[in-house]
Amino acid sequence: MSAAGFVCLIGVYASFSLAQHAGRSEESSRQRWGFLAILSAGCTAWATHMIALLAFQPGMASGFDPLLTALSLVFVVAGIGVGIGLAIGTRDRRLRFFAGLVLGLSITLLHYVGQAGYRVAGTVSWDVGLAGGTVLASLVMNGIAMVVAGERNRSLRRFGAPMLFAAIAVLHLGGMTAIQLTFDPRIRLPDYTMAPNVIAPIVAGVCLGLMALAFLGLRFTLNARAQTRRDQARLRELANLAIEGLAICDGAVITAVNDSLQKLSGRTRDDLIGQDLGTLLPTTALQELGLREEGDAELIGANGQLVPVRVLRSEVTVGSAKQTVVAIRDQRERLKMEATFRRLAYTDTLTGLTNRLRFNELLARKANHPQRSQNPFALLALDLDRFKWINDTLGHSVGDLVLQQVAVRLEELVQPGDTIARLGGDEFMLLLPEEKDRARDIAERAVLSLRQPYAVQGLTIEIGVSVGIAYSQTDGDTGDELTSNADLALYRAKQSGRNRICKFEPQMLLDALARRTLEMDLRLALQRDEFVVHYQPQIDASTGAFQGAEALVRWQHPTKGLVSPADFIPLAEELGLIGTIGQKVLAVACREALSWPSEFTVAVNLSAHQLTEIDLVQKVAAVLSATGLPSSRLELEVTESALLQDTDRTHANLHGIHELGVRVSLDDFGTGYSSLSHLTQFPFDKLKIDQSFVRRLPGDNNSVAIVQAVVGLADKLKMTVTMEGVEREEQRAFAKREGCQGIQGYLVSRPIASHELGELFDPHRVSDHEWNRTTPVEAGLKR
Ligand SMILES: Nc1nc2c(ncn2[C@@H]2O[C@@H]3COP(=O)(O)O[C@H]4[C@@H](O)[C@H](n5cnc6c(=O)[nH]c(N)nc65)O[C@@H]4COP(=O)(O)O[C@H]3[C@H]2O)c(=O)[nH]1
């Protein structure tokens, strides 16, 4: 029996190792090795059975029927071949059960055909019930064994082999117990019977063959193991070069890890190997992740902290076995970078406040929120007053520092949940949850806070802020609508002066519409040449002699009639159209002045915008040359506020103009940002005292003092003085008494059309001589 067991062991080993080799082999040779494995399995069963029979001592002569004995070998080889062939690689349990039945049947045939071929000198009787019962039980057990062996579940799969052995044992023990041999001297063995000593060498030959196959299998196994070790070593080497963490898994169990994974997880190789991958990556269902598919997961570090990672599942062949490789990439740096990029994309780099992009997103989210009515909010549009002046005169670096301080002051006013954004330049926006007039309160505090002086680079700077407010309940449905309405309110606040707060009113929309219409009309007016120039005479204050006239533009509107410059010049300045309009006025005034008596001058207003034009001097020179008006007959008027723009260029332009021989006068003197330094910086020939002082003359002592001081100053600086807006004779007398050289005002004439002015100069009506002798007032030319 021990010989049978030994042969069985050798044979089983040979069959398994050959089967494994077949599995590892290339497609072309796989079938050959598979057939050899099946042959080996069949021969093992047959040889075990034969050795058991040879060892059996029936107590009478015995022998073997060669045909049946050979047939039993054929049956078992064929049966195993068909059974394995059916079961291999199939997930269908019924098919596997059927394959088990085929396998069981082949072993049954081996046993009973073999028994039938075993001849003794006696009678053979059978316990049919026992034999039949055990055959049936064995067949069912074979079927079950094949089903279990093909299961995915590992622990279930382990029961396959013991079940198969049990099936064979039941068959064999049942068969041996059911047979009964009785010696009968009358029975002789047939002649063709092979004696045990004849068949024994054949069985021994088969056993030797099996041993040879076992050695072959052993060599294959050892080669395969060496190959596996080499693959593993190469894989480990490569894996340790990888920056990403790598875990090689058999199923879900970790069998190898690289250095990066140890570092990433904070655990040692020994801690990790043998662990279920799920303990490392609890949120990843590895099986659900397709091959070469990436997914997000969280890795549990050694101290329990969760590390965001990206995982990729792949398969590699180690030796001949397929193993799962999970690549784990640390996402912390990437997420941190993304957060930085997001913060940068959403932040104003100068102030650190929310930028326009982010603000618009937040506003749109609030405006489109389903529960918007329960969460009212207010939008505050802020624009700094005089900021442009700071930028232009003190430089952008000072402007930037002021903006940073503004941001800090605004941040002091708000609380968590409020948003402050800088949309660009000196535009800020506040988005506040609205309750009990809080927005108004914050607007007032912002005005108070931002008007406090700023200490920047040793300078003390003062600015102000205008605020427009729009409320979510009443002033717009969408974020865009609310923003543009808050801007309209801001526009109104700016127009009303500095440090003002305005709430949006629906009327502002109508005004904006009217402004837009005016804007379109103004552009059309330029194309259609609808601007005309009127002139207001200027006379000598003491003699009343005509000196010249100031050119004042009017818009001959097709439906509105003559529109005053006060109604369109500010918009033309805003739209940048003033340059073109001013250039036209200059050309017309110079051309028309040429028809006046030769000693009369024409004064033309220059806007702030024109003063900053690079080619202003060339333009003036070109007009003079085109019209032929001597430069000494042209006077250009600039206001003090216009001087605040771009001082370098303004400076160069005024000096350039003066060098052409054109006179320069300072208009509206005494209003605005009077700075005496302007008087020395720029080449003024004349000061025009603003009509706001003149209006209060001669009764108001302050105005009297101011006018006297201006006249004294001009005298010292070698400038002449003209008083504007003289309406009454006593004002003219005052001007004459105080030494003003010229006067202009309704007392003399309102601005009049060119042809009307021409009539004044008509030598048939009033000769040059008479003009010089008689004041227009005296001559009754008052209009
Ligand atoms: N109450 C009163 N007003 C008097 C009297 N005498 C003259 N005025 C008005 O005072 C303004 C004087 O012009 P301005 O100070 O240069 O002020 C001008 C000037 O700043 C601007 N402007 C007019 N024409 C031009 C132009 O061609 N270019 C530019 N840039 N601005 C212009 O529009 C302003 C207003 O022009 P106008 O409406 O024509 O108003 C004129 C004139 O009609 C008076 O006795 N009493």
The ligand as an SDF file (V2000), in Angstrom:
LIG
                    3D

 46 52  0  0  0  0  0  0  0  0999 V2000
  -24.5350  134.5800  -15.7050 N   0  0  0  0  0  0  0  0  0  0  0  0
  -23.7260  135.1440  -16.5820 C   0  0  0  0  0  0  0  0  0  0  0  0
  -23.0260  134.3490  -17.4290 N   0  0  0  0  0  0  0  0  0  0  0  0
  -22.2280  134.9840  -18.3140 C   0  0  0  0  0  0  0  0  0  0  0  0
  -22.0580  136.3450  -18.3660 C   0  0  0  0  0  0  0  0  0  0  0  0
  -21.1670  136.6340  -19.3210 N   0  0  0  0  0  0  0  0  0  0  0  0
  -20.8020  135.5000  -19.8720 C   0  0  0  0  0  0  0  0  0  0  0  0
  -21.4390  134.4320  -19.2660 N   0  0  0  0  0  0  0  0  0  0  0  0
  -21.3270  132.9930  -19.5380 C   0  0  0  0  0  0  0  0  0  0  0  0
  -20.1670  132.5480  -18.8720 O   0  0  0  0  0  0  0  0  0  0  0  0
  -19.5060  131.5470  -19.6610 C   0  0  0  0  0  0  0  0  0  0  0  0
  -18.1260  131.9690  -19.9100 C   0  0  0  0  0  0  0  0  0  0  0  0
  -17.4000  131.0210  -20.4310 O   0  0  0  0  0  0  0  0  0  0  0  0
  -16.4250  130.1400  -19.6320 P   0  0  0  0  0  0  0  0  0  0  0  0
  -16.1780  130.6010  -18.2580 O   0  0  0  0  0  0  0  0  0  0  0  0
  -15.2280  129.9120  -20.4780 O   0  0  0  0  0  0  0  0  0  0  0  0
  -17.2280  128.7580  -19.5010 O   0  0  0  0  0  0  0  0  0  0  0  0
  -17.5390  128.0090  -20.5900 C   0  0  0  0  0  0  0  0  0  0  0  0
  -16.4810  127.0740  -20.9790 C   0  0  0  0  0  0  0  0  0  0  0  0
  -15.8920  126.5640  -19.8280 O   0  0  0  0  0  0  0  0  0  0  0  0
  -17.2770  126.0240  -21.6640 C   0  0  0  0  0  0  0  0  0  0  0  0
  -17.1140  126.1600  -23.1010 N   0  0  0  0  0  0  0  0  0  0  0  0
  -17.8040  126.9110  -23.9380 C   0  0  0  0  0  0  0  0  0  0  0  0
  -17.3180  126.7760  -25.1680 N   0  0  0  0  0  0  0  0  0  0  0  0
  -16.2680  125.9260  -25.1110 C   0  0  0  0  0  0  0  0  0  0  0  0
  -15.3470  125.3780  -26.0500 C   0  0  0  0  0  0  0  0  0  0  0  0
  -15.3440  125.7050  -27.2240 O   0  0  0  0  0  0  0  0  0  0  0  0
  -14.4110  124.5180  -25.5790 N   0  0  0  0  0  0  0  0  0  0  0  0
  -14.3780  124.1590  -24.2740 C   0  0  0  0  0  0  0  0  0  0  0  0
  -13.4540  123.3210  -23.8840 N   0  0  0  0  0  0  0  0  0  0  0  0
  -15.2130  124.6300  -23.3550 N   0  0  0  0  0  0  0  0  0  0  0  0
  -16.1540  125.5210  -23.7880 C   0  0  0  0  0  0  0  0  0  0  0  0
  -18.6100  126.1060  -21.3440 O   0  0  0  0  0  0  0  0  0  0  0  0
  -18.7220  127.0950  -20.3310 C   0  0  0  0  0  0  0  0  0  0  0  0
  -20.0420  127.7070  -20.3740 C   0  0  0  0  0  0  0  0  0  0  0  0
  -20.1970  128.3770  -21.5570 O   0  0  0  0  0  0  0  0  0  0  0  0
  -21.4630  129.3160  -21.8180 P   0  0  0  0  0  0  0  0  0  0  0  0
  -22.6950  128.5110  -21.4320 O   0  0  0  0  0  0  0  0  0  0  0  0
  -21.3480  129.7980  -23.1660 O   0  0  0  0  0  0  0  0  0  0  0  0
  -21.3080  130.4010  -20.7520 O   0  0  0  0  0  0  0  0  0  0  0  0
  -20.3350  131.3920  -20.9320 C   0  0  0  0  0  0  0  0  0  0  0  0
  -21.0630  132.7430  -20.9990 C   0  0  0  0  0  0  0  0  0  0  0  0
  -22.2720  132.7010  -21.7260 O   0  0  0  0  0  0  0  0  0  0  0  0
  -22.7820  137.1470  -17.4250 C   0  0  0  0  0  0  0  0  0  0  0  0
  -22.6860  138.3790  -17.3750 O   0  0  0  0  0  0  0  0  0  0  0  0
  -23.5960  136.5210  -16.5490 N   0  0  0  0  0  0  0  0  0  0  0  0
  1  2  1  0
  2  3  2  0
  2 46  1  0
  3  4  1  0
  4  5  2  0
  4  8  1  0
  5  6  1  0
  5 44  1  0
  6  7  2  0
  7  8  1  0
  8  9  1  0
  9 10  1  0
  9 42  1  0
 10 11  1  0
 11 12  1  0
 11 41  1  0
 12 13  1  0
 13 14  1  0
 14 15  2  0
 14 16  1  0
 14 17  1  0
 17 18  1  0
 18 19  1  0
 18 34  1  0
 19 20  1  0
 19 21  1  0
 21 22  1  0
 21 33  1  0
 22 23  1  0
 22 32  1  0
 23 24  2  0
 24 25  1  0
 25 26  1  0
 25 32  2  0
 26 27  2  0
 26 28  1  0
 28 29  1  0
 29 30  1  0
 29 31  2  0
 31 32  1  0
 33 34  1  0
 34 35  1  0
 35 36  1  0
 36 37  1  0
 37 38  2  0
 37 39  1  0
 37 40  1  0
 40 41  1  0
 41 42  1  0
 42 43  1  0
 44 45  2  0
 44 46  1  0
M  END
$$$$
